[in-house]
Amino acid sequence: MSTTLREQVPSPLDTASDLTLVDRAADGDVRSFEVIVRRYGPLMRVYASRVLGSNDEMDDVVQESFITAWQQLSTLEDGRAVKSWLMRIVSRKSIDRVRARRKHANIDLSEPAAPEHQSPHRLAEAGSQTEALSRVLADLPEDQRRCWMLRELAECSYGEIAEELDLPVSTVRGLLARARKTLLREMEEWR
Amino acid sequence: MTSPDEPFVAFDLDSSDRELAHLAGHTIEELSDYLDRGRTPPDPTIDDSPECQIALRSLQRLRTVQRSLLSSDIERESERSDGWVRSVLQHINLEAHSGRDIPIEHPSPTARLVVTEGAVRGILRATGDEVSNIIIGRCRLDGDVSEPGAPITIRVHAAICQGENIPAKATELRRALYAALDDHTDLSIAAIDITIRDLYLRPATPPSESEK
């Protein structure tokens, strides 16, 4: 059973702001870093799993992201921006992982490069609207999905997305518009 | 207006002209931004167009579904066992933030003892955490810490619990920090500057990320 409750002692750090936590963590405070990990790790995991479509790789990617974050915390100028900073790190690491996977796939042509869209939890919910959205998202062209996720999950601005994906802002707008229209059009059919 | 059986033409992918024509000169993107802004300032060309209203309703619906997908995803991830958190913490390099070495006097001429700047910051944080309703943020040791006796100014950022008396808390914290530094280091402290930068809420109940 997965009912192992966290032995989490309530601490004032749990309610501390991102700014305070980042300041402390950048000074080497592991406990504050742990609060950050718990606060944003689940969202980062969701993000990575949507890019990668696999749980075992997601663990690695999220862990690598946090190790990078820990090392580079002092370069983060505004601790209040830690959420989108972390999301961009995990986005980059996830994309790297997909690229690496593709390289292997080129060697072994029998390996499909696309992520597996039908993980068990999604099938369990089949029929619901969220399940439908999940499926449509997985089927979006990769560049559209990346833009959409940076916008909607990571809450990045258009400018940040453009910088992250090394694309002109106008292209990002175009990709997002297409993604949104596809989602809207598909949703029309769920009624 | 579209019949219920036909897809709404504005959601067509390859016809920006048709999109504009069917949304009173607007694009889905503009409508989405309008929704982001909370429909302010009100734009009558959007609010009075039935087609735009259909599109806005769809956008709103998409958002609702999107939000519930995200919150169920996050809930699932939050409920997972804690192993991954522990694994992250085990793999970070604890030396990464240790900073400069600070010499400590010792009677033996052959002994060379140092404490790291990171350890002193740890002492400052731990001391601050003992003071109720205050959380220490960033700590800086200004001055040449490698030179015994050189004057060092400690600069500390802190967050304070809402409703506390700030000057009184700062005094209490400063006193505690002086005592701790005196106990654990040979630093000669010129001043301890405390900047209250942040407020936080009293942790009455442990917060739950999934309760949104």
Chai-1 contact restraints between the chains, C-beta under 6 A:
chainA,res_idxA,chainB,res_idxB,connection_type,confidence,min_distance_angstrom,max_distance_angstrom,comment,restraint_id
A,S2,B,S81,contact,1.0,0.0,6.0,A-B,restraint_1
A,T4,B,S81,contact,1.0,0.0,6.0,A-B,restraint_2
A,R6,B,D82,contact,1.0,0.0,6.0,A-B,restraint_3
A,P10,B,P203,contact,1.0,0.0,6.0,A-B,restraint_4
A,P10,B,P206,contact,1.0,0.0,6.0,A-B,restraint_5
A,P12,B,I135,contact,1.0,0.0,6.0,A-B,restraint_6
A,P12,B,P203,contact,1.0,0.0,6.0,A-B,restraint_7
A,D14,B,P203,contact,1.0,0.0,6.0,A-B,restraint_8
A,D14,B,P207,contact,1.0,0.0,6.0,A-B,restraint_9
A,T15,B,Y200,contact,1.0,0.0,6.0,A-B,restraint_10
A,T15,B,L201,contact,1.0,0.0,6.0,A-B,restraint_11
A,T15,B,P203,contact,1.0,0.0,6.0,A-B,restraint_12
A,A16,B,I135,contact,1.0,0.0,6.0,A-B,restraint_13
A,A16,B,Y200,contact,1.0,0.0,6.0,A-B,restraint_14
A,S17,B,D198,contact,1.0,0.0,6.0,A-B,restraint_15
A,L19,B,D198,contact,1.0,0.0,6.0,A-B,restraint_16
A,T20,B,I135,contact,1.0,0.0,6.0,A-B,restraint_17
A,T20,B,G137,contact,1.0,0.0,6.0,A-B,restraint_18
A,T20,B,A159,contact,1.0,0.0,6.0,A-B,restraint_19
A,T20,B,D198,contact,1.0,0.0,6.0,A-B,restraint_20
A,D23,B,G137,contact,1.0,0.0,6.0,A-B,restraint_21
A,D23,B,R138,contact,1.0,0.0,6.0,A-B,restraint_22
A,D23,B,H157,contact,1.0,0.0,6.0,A-B,restraint_23
A,R24,B,G137,contact,1.0,0.0,6.0,A-B,restraint_24
A,D27,B,R121,contact,1.0,0.0,6.0,A-B,restraint_25
A,D27,B,C139,contact,1.0,0.0,6.0,A-B,restraint_26
A,G28,B,H97,contact,1.0,0.0,6.0,A-B,restraint_27
A,G28,B,G118,contact,1.0,0.0,6.0,A-B,restraint_28
A,D29,B,R125,contact,1.0,0.0,6.0,A-B,restraint_29
A,V37,B,V85,contact,1.0,0.0,6.0,A-B,restraint_30
A,V37,B,V88,contact,1.0,0.0,6.0,A-B,restraint_31
A,P42,B,I74,contact,1.0,0.0,6.0,A-B,restraint_32
A,P42,B,E77,contact,1.0,0.0,6.0,A-B,restraint_33
A,P42,B,S78,contact,1.0,0.0,6.0,A-B,restraint_34
A,L43,B,I74,contact,1.0,0.0,6.0,A-B,restraint_35
A,R45,B,E77,contact,1.0,0.0,6.0,A-B,restraint_36
A,V46,B,D73,contact,1.0,0.0,6.0,A-B,restraint_37
A,V46,B,I74,contact,1.0,0.0,6.0,A-B,restraint_38
A,V46,B,E77,contact,1.0,0.0,6.0,A-B,restraint_39
A,D59,B,W84,contact,1.0,0.0,6.0,A-B,restraint_40
A,Q63,B,V88,contact,1.0,0.0,6.0,A-B,restraint_41
A,F66,B,V88,contact,1.0,0.0,6.0,A-B,restraint_42
A,I67,B,H91,contact,1.0,0.0,6.0,A-B,restraint_43
A,I67,B,I92,contact,1.0,0.0,6.0,A-B,restraint_44
A,W70,B,I92,contact,1.0,0.0,6.0,A-B,restraint_45
A,Q71,B,A96,contact,1.0,0.0,6.0,A-B,restraint_46
A,Q129,B,V65,contact,1.0,0.0,6.0,A-B,restraint_47
A,T130,B,V65,contact,1.0,0.0,6.0,A-B,restraint_48
A,T130,B,S68,contact,1.0,0.0,6.0,A-B,restraint_49
A,T130,B,L69,contact,1.0,0.0,6.0,A-B,restraint_50
A,L133,B,V65,contact,1.0,0.0,6.0,A-B,restraint_51
A,L133,B,L69,contact,1.0,0.0,6.0,A-B,restraint_52
A,A177,B,E29,contact,1.0,0.0,6.0,A-B,restraint_53
A,R180,B,I28,contact,1.0,0.0,6.0,A-B,restraint_54
A,K181,B,F11,contact,1.0,0.0,6.0,A-B,restraint_55
A,K181,B,L13,contact,1.0,0.0,6.0,A-B,restraint_56
A,K181,B,I28,contact,1.0,0.0,6.0,A-B,restraint_57
A,L183,B,L62,contact,1.0,0.0,6.0,A-B,restraint_58
A,L184,B,F11,contact,1.0,0.0,6.0,A-B,restraint_59
A,L184,B,S58,contact,1.0,0.0,6.0,A-B,restraint_60
A,L184,B,L62,contact,1.0,0.0,6.0,A-B,restraint_61
A,R185,B,P7,contact,1.0,0.0,6.0,A-B,restraint_62
A,R185,B,F11,contact,1.0,0.0,6.0,A-B,restraint_63
A,M187,B,L62,contact,1.0,0.0,6.0,A-B,restraint_64
A,E188,B,P7,contact,1.0,0.0,6.0,A-B,restraint_65
